[in-house]
Amino acid sequence: MTSARERKLKQTGCDVRFDNLTRQLYATDASIYQIEPIGAAFPRSAREASAVIRAAADEGVSVTPRGAGTSLVGNAIGEGLIVEFSRYNRQITDLNIEKRSVRVGAGVVLDQLNDSLRSHGFCFGPDVATSARATLGGMIANNSSGARVPVYGTTADHVISLEIVMADGRIVTVGAAAPLGEAVSFPCSGVASLEAERQQILKVVREHSAEMAERMPPGLLKRWPGYGLERFLRAPNDLTNILAGSEGTLAAIFSAELKISPLPHEKGLGLMFFASVDEAMQATVELLDLRPAAIEHIDRPLLDQTKSQLYFQAARDLLELDTKPCESILILEFYEGVAERLSLLQARKLGLRTKILTDSAQMNLVWSVRKSGLSLLTGCIGPAKPVAFIEDAAVRPAQLPDYVRGLKSIMKPLGLAASYYGHAASGLLHVRPVLDLHSAADLKKFRRVADQTSALVLQFKGSLSAEHGVGIARTEYMREQLGDELLEVMRAIKQAFDPKNIFNPGKIFADGRHKIDNHLRENFTRPLELPFQPVLAFAFKDRSFIGNLEQCNGCGGCRKDAPTMCPTFLATGEEVMSTRGRANIIRAALELRVNGHDPLRSAELDAALSNCLSCKGCTPECPSNVNLALLKAELMYARHQRDGLPLRERIFSSVDLLGRIGCAMPSLANASLNFQPLRALLEKTMGLSAKRSLPHYANERFDRWFSKHDVAGVGDPGTSRMSATHTAATITDRGYKKRGRVILWDDTFVRYHEPHIGIAAVKVLEALGLEVTLAKNRRCCGRPAFSQGNLDAAAKLGKHNVGLLNDGDHSSAILFLEPSCWSMFVEDYRELKIENAENVANRCFLFEKFVDDLLAEDPDALQFEDRPATVAIHAHCHAKSIIKPAFMKRLAERLPGRKATVLDTGCCGMAGAFGALAEKYDLSVQVAAHLLDKIDSQPPGTEIIASGTSCRHQIVDLTNTHPKHMAELLAEALL
């Protein structure tokens, strides 16, 4: 890529980037392939897209249109310019309920569209499993479908018109309802239409209709590979039939007018459990007469991956997988006449058992497992993974049993296990053989399975690329699948649209550059080597740094428009801010593709790591459990071991020491924190933002207040102490039970900054009849040090604390008011390989969870005042990464008259020291926007509960709200 070419592309006015960071980010998608492009463009308008595509064509640079990069076959990567339409092009307009249509930008995500349609009683029918991140432009380009093809068909069935950008820069609208070739005057004035191209295509398609009938016989519900020849033959005035499924090889889709469908009036699920996949396949054929909207299949390998997954535990319980194991499940969904059809289903008495669901929440739990299938499977431990490369073949549904037997006959001689899941009602199973692509022997099996599966699909006259496209993975098989005659028909179409072969060259038409087993990700062909010795255990799953890094399969789940994962991506839309982007950059750095030098010194790695909040949202929400917080800590530690620990990181690691110093002279310390010249100096020397308030120090430390406090006596927060005699008498009068001893962990912020929270907690616990003690000589939990990559200091603190709590009393529960401290004890001490950490972790509880569990056993243990009020709870990210936060709502609503809700929020954006840094302040505020919007939308007088000190700090700084800890809410309500 010459500087002159770069200059010409940038002169188009489009956001075009050629830096190494961008090239590495867009070198991969969700497939097993990797091709480094020359750069990426991010058009904001059709005009910009036109200008940059025409400039690329003029310079002989190929163009690969891209949506969310969720392609499983490599059709979203290429060596030229990636033009990404998902960044800006996300407008939904022209909703017409009467016409049942809507216009969308190519970057609109399917869930985003359906969320906007739901209140009107409509939806977009085709429902891909990746609906949380799949863009409509990508769905059209692939002619995607999903589970409910029997009802909705494929995406092409719902396209009214397309606004496309041609290789010569023309912006053209095509569709049956619009004049063919309706073109704008810019940038190629005088170009009238695509009518000539349409006539040319129609002529060649009709000439080969007999061959099409032979190669593409009826009965297949999914798509055929390549261009929609059979669709166009049926509707020859509509070029959208050719473009839907063309995979970006003909033109770039900028926007689309789509048909929308009414939501079903009712839904019901029938779950049928089987002892084998073969039985389930045969049952599928027998159940088609019930006309289900979907029959989905999931098997034991996929189900086993949900074990120990917080996000899927409720689904496992619902399916009774631990008490009634099975090898295979069919999910049958019915629309309309649900009760009758479910009754008929039960009467069939197929399989081991049948379970009927009509509750929407329960049905969603089941669908969450199915929709996470790919990531769950590739999240298995070890280098051998279920690989997506033959997963897209479809046969007619009645052929499924024989097809599956044929696949097993291919796998068995090679000793390969495989998962069989997917769209049984449509005759498409996502079959993923377990292979280690790092292994030369398994690469040979990979090739053999691919070759033999292609031949098997041809025997059934099925489609080898029935949903995900041709891309890199299947291009070499197109001649075998389609024959020379139909392949030449498609070449003629390609020539008509793209005579210079600018769009996605080498895809669909083999030219020698793309085979199923070349362009594999570099970490397969050249295993990663670490320039440091990892110290963390990665104990949850993988037991290794590289193992966890390679869990990222590129599926893009971290791009979903949901508040938890990944908060910086949601705030910025930048690929590098997503979990996938960060994992790709770490991998690129370790492959020494970044600067050709020490990967730990790369600016690209800084871009990936420095903006990670270590919120842990990725670990439970990513079905593969990529743990960026651990990967980041390990890499930062490696840097510190090599270069030494910088002063700022050393200070941030020692907030407990700062607390001791500040509380020695709180008035002077607090005055200093408010002294603007000092704040300006701190910003200049340490990078602490002068815009950010800093936590003030308490006049009396919590531990010193507690040392003066008798075991049986506690006063209201902020008031004088009750006498021990008075408190004991109150407890006796109310009939409270003495319940034993608990240890309250007085974290750094409770001890030195917010003692009122600790006092409130003591009041509640003693009202429960508990003897409250503190851990004498405790040290900081180590969270601040851990978050700075100062793992030696964190380990030293952890060893001291575990040793302290492991001596003497081994039975007392240890209660935490700060979730990040709790997660340190229950997770990160084990990651630091601290001896006996497991024993201590088993005794550690969040304060709120402990109190709620106790009240569940004895609802009358506490008496609260009855007062109507609304309570909104912001759950801490670290807590949500370990435990479902629903119990917080239940606990708040134990207070008579209170109506509580757990806000659907992610990270507050403060994240410890992150939000205090001048260079991160603006990003911190961007991340907080969703939380602030949720708070602003609450009714006046709502009490905001946030148990994390960073969360409270952010809310106080950016709003007029004064949030409370749950302990304060409970203490204030006690009678």
Disulfide bonds with the S-S distance in Angstrom:
none
